[in-house]
Amino acid sequence: MKKIGFLSFGHWSPSPQSGTRSAADALLQSIELAQAAEQLGADGAYVRVHHFARQLASPFPLLAAIGAKTSRIEIGTAVIDMRYENPLYMAEDAGAADLIAGGRLQLGISRGSPEQVIDGWRYFGYQPAEGQSDADMGRRHTEVLLDVLRGEGFAKPNPRPMFPNPPGMLRLEPHSEGLRDRIWWGAGSNATAVWAAKLGMNLQSSTLKNDETGEPFHVQQAAQIRAYRAAWREAGHTRTPRVSVSRSIFALVDDRDRAYFGGEGGQQDQVGYLDAQTRAIFGRSYAAEPDKLIEQLKQDEAIAEADTLLLTVPNQLGVDYNAHVIEAILTHVAPALGWR
């Protein structure tokens, strides 16, 4: 069995060809797609966070709204860039969203990827400490977040407060019990996957990672997952960690599918540079008739290693079509692969 959810970047464009022409469209359609996915039997509704872009940005109002409109499906992010975040304020927002959702929040975070503007986190009021990089800053914010999510008091109470305090040091409120165990790290390298395991975070691995061996993407990603699990065992954590991978997968079951995705584009891994020093490998997309698709997916070692699969969806094609994309995988592909 495997959990299957969708991942939306929430793109919007005023173009007449787009079914998502405004930020309001992107937000409201994300809620509608989560509701549709829950009705179809999918397991998760995840959103990507980008700043300074016509995409989904501040996730917590959206996650809270999805949580209020659904009852079963997991809701989450993949991922929030921690370079931009105040970890204490984030802990309050995340706690509130998780309580509204009844403990269904799966919060994916990371040090981030190249963004739309240069050093965008500076505009948010953050800068690395002397001698540290922006990646170091993102990881430092993460460690603070993980610490406060434990729910232990750390702030000295005012001896003359406006309202009575409970005894002892005060913690952030609202606190949602169990959320600390539902934090995921989006790792772009084997080393950061190992770091995440040591800190007791679940692992999210997307459709790109550092090209560390020159092997096919799915082979490198599977090795990353195995390194993560080995580090988890070595750290001595008592619970079983979760691992997700993201993929663009389309079952061609009608003329719309063939028109949109029936070409050969994206059927091979691609290699590029995230910056002057970082060579990255981008995983292939999958689009084929269900019987061929099943055979192709059987060869993907990383999907086999993961317990959760996030299907990236073309959100600007509209809620109805994206619900169809999800349903086609759940109906025509997942059972044959033992995912259902």
WOQUI-V864866 format. One record per run of one state. SS is the DSSP state (helix for helix, strand for strand, loop for the rest). FROM is the first residue (numbers start at 0). TO is the last residue. If there is no record, write none. Layout:
ss=(SS & SS)
from=(FROM & FROM)
to=(TO & TO)
This chain:
ss=(loop & strand & loop & helix & loop & strand & loop & helix & loop & strand & helix & loop & helix & loop & strand & loop & helix & loop & helix & loop & strand & loop & strand & loop & helix & strand & loop & helix & loop & strand & loop & strand & loop & helix & loop & strand & loop & strand & loop & helix & loop & strand & loop & strand & loop & strand & loop & helix & loop & helix & loop & strand & loop & helix & loop & helix & loop & helix & loop)
from=(0 & 2 & 8 & 22 & 40 & 43 & 47 & 58 & 69 & 73 & 81 & 84 & 86 & 100 & 104 & 110 & 119 & 123 & 133 & 148 & 154 & 155 & 169 & 170 & 178 & 182 & 186 & 189 & 198 & 201 & 205 & 207 & 210 & 216 & 235 & 242 & 247 & 248 & 251 & 254 & 261 & 269 & 273 & 278 & 282 & 285 & 288 & 289 & 298 & 300 & 305 & 307 & 312 & 314 & 317 & 318 & 333 & 334 & 337)
to=(1 & 7 & 21 & 39 & 42 & 46 & 57 & 68 & 72 & 80 & 83 & 85 & 99 & 103 & 109 & 118 & 122 & 132 & 147 & 153 & 154 & 168 & 169 & 177 & 181 & 185 & 188 & 197 & 200 & 204 & 206 & 209 & 215 & 234 & 241 & 246 & 247 & 250 & 253 & 260 & 268 & 272 & 277 & 281 & 284 & 287 & 288 & 297 & 299 & 304 & 306 & 311 & 313 & 316 & 317 & 332 & 333 & 336 & 339)
